[in-house]
Amino acid sequence: MRPTELNALLTVIVNYLYTSLDEREFTNLGIFFSLLSKEMLAMEAIRALCRIEQEAESESDG
């Protein structure tokens, strides 16, 4: 999927949610997704650090 297609798809989804949810629900959903994305990025950073550490250990063992 190209970035422009992804952007268009996300715009459609956000517009749908904005028109179908009340203000509080929409805000809560936005907060939830914001926190979820931060946690997902943190998990990926931890995974990358663990991968670097494993590579360093395997180089020192071999």
Secondary structure as UniProt FT lines:
FT   HELIX           3..20
FT   HELIX           23..61
//
